[in-house]
Amino acid sequence: MLNVKTSEQARDIICSSFKDSIPGFEAVEIEDCLGRILYEDIRCGEPVPGFDRSTVDGYAVAASSTFGCSDSMPAILKQTAEVIMGQETPAQIDADSCAYVPTGGHIPFGANAMVMIEHTEDYGDGTLGILRPCAPGSNIIFKGDDVKKGTVVFRRGTRLSCAEIGVLAALGQARVKVFKRPRVAVISTGDELADVRSKLLAGQIRDVNGYVLCSSLEAIGCEPVHSGIIKDDAGDLLGSVRLACESSDLVLISGGSSVGVKDAVFQTIDALGEVFFHGISIKPGKPTICGKVGSVPVFGLPGHPLAAYFIFDIFVRPLLFSLMGACDARRPSIAVLDTAIPSNHGREECVPVKIYGDEGDLCCSPVFIKSGLISALSSTHGYIRIPRDCEGLSKGEPVKITLY
């Protein structure tokens, strides 16, 4: 780690090293596509709606037959039909007739407006009084008003939320092509680690990073594979990383990335493939490793939970989005710093913050915590990044906050 990279250099290396990684796709049923990312454009194959339909309960009319009418001088029309929901009506409307149409019903040929039932009077003899004039197009959704045939509705790279799934249903897209979920192996290393379900012995701590990383991966649409805890044994680690690279699209190793006697991640990646860099000028997270085994990206993350999370969020997360054919759509929140933050470490610094106040008038408080502790992730809302050439931030200064 004598030749650490800046954050910018590390990002450039990651982008250039894996720019040719081509994500695959799979076709999934509409019921299973929530959160997935579209592999191809979705084009409308039929107009939505497929017919002119009413937005109110009332009567379909030729708008011109209502011009000038009022409560004292209603337009008298003959009701010639009643539209049944889900059926096309053969009725035709002219200047002297109207047809009852329920909300969502098919508009008869010749009609170009709907009069709300509240603005009519039924005389009981087959005729109806129209008490309010209406303009052409009133209370009607015309064929193709929502989506016209041939329109590109969603572009490749769109993440599908419930709203997009509703549109897909309207288009009759029961099956869509989406990018495959990157399969990411997560390996925790260290003699001191114990599983969350184990009773701790003296000198042991529970594996936090495995669960933080797996949940972070799942949250962005990846398929995490928790490979468990590997003791500080070079042979065991070599075998585990080799196996993970054979069955995964990306591998994360937490712990063992420093330069201690038992820190073997660098040697493991170097033995199986190629190391691009070892060390980033960032706090926390300096002992970060990036390399590849075959075509599989492999990252050695710091063992400290806060550092491991920040490195994942800043460097690994964007790469995973690119492997899913998308970009990270997060936008930073802007808040005013309520406390000055000194920073003269000669490297970029990530500081967790709490946000408070009303929207448009947000403030944030830095939380100074050691990287070996995990509580900052649950007690804060995000983090700010202080550039390496900055001596600190002033109280009252607006800052960009990356939300968790």
Stockholm file with secondary structure:
# STOCKHOLM 1.0

chainA/1-404         MLNVKTSEQARDIICSSFKDSIPGFEAVEIEDCLGRILYEDIRCGEPVPGFDRSTVDGYAVAASSTFGCSDSMPAILKQTAEVIMGQETPAQIDADSCAYVPTGGHIPFGANAMVMIEHTEDYGDGTLGILRPCAPGSNIIFKGDDVKKGTVVFRRGTRLSCAEIGVLAALGQARVKVFKRPRVAVISTGDELADVRSKLLAGQIRDVNGYVLCSSLEAIGCEPVHSGIIKDDAGDLLGSVRLACESSDLVLISGGSSVGVKDAVFQTIDALGEVFFHGISIKPGKPTICGKVGSVPVFGLPGHPLAAYFIFDIFVRPLLFSLMGACDARRPSIAVLDTAIPSNHGREECVPVKIYGDEGDLCCSPVFIKSGLISALSSTHGYIRIPRDCEGLSKGEPVKITLY
#=GR chainA/1-404 SS CCSCBCHHHHHHHHHHHSTTCCCCEEEEEGGGCTTCBBSSCEECSSCBSSSCEESSSEEEECGGGGTTCCSSSCEEEEEEEECCTTSCCCCBCCTTEEEEECTTCBCCBTCCEEEEGGGEEECSSSEEEECSCCCTTTTEECTTSSBCTTCEEECTTCBCCHHHHHHHHHHTCCEEEEECCCEEEEEEECTTEECTTSCCCTTCEECCHHHHHHHHHHHTTCEEEEEEEECSCHHHHHHHHHHHHHHCSEEEEESCCSSSTTCCHHHHHHHHSEEEEECBSEESCCSCEEEEETTEEEEEECSSHHHHHHHIIIIIHHHHHHHTTCCCCCCCEEEEESSCEECCSSSEEEEEEEEEEETTEEEEEECCCCTTCCHHHHHCSEEEEECTTCCEECTTCEEEEEEC
#=GC SS_cons         CCSCBCHHHHHHHHHHHSTTCCCCEEEEEGGGCTTCBBSSCEECSSCBSSSCEESSSEEEECGGGGTTCCSSSCEEEEEEEECCTTSCCCCBCCTTEEEEECTTCBCCBTCCEEEEGGGEEECSSSEEEECSCCCTTTTEECTTSSBCTTCEEECTTCBCCHHHHHHHHHHTCCEEEEECCCEEEEEEECTTEECTTSCCCTTCEECCHHHHHHHHHHHTTCEEEEEEEECSCHHHHHHHHHHHHHHCSEEEEESCCSSSTTCCHHHHHHHHSEEEEECBSEESCCSCEEEEETTEEEEEECSSHHHHHHHIIIIIHHHHHHHTTCCCCCCCEEEEESSCEECCSSSEEEEEEEEEEETTEEEEEECCCCTTCCHHHHHCSEEEEECTTCCEECTTCEEEEEEC
//
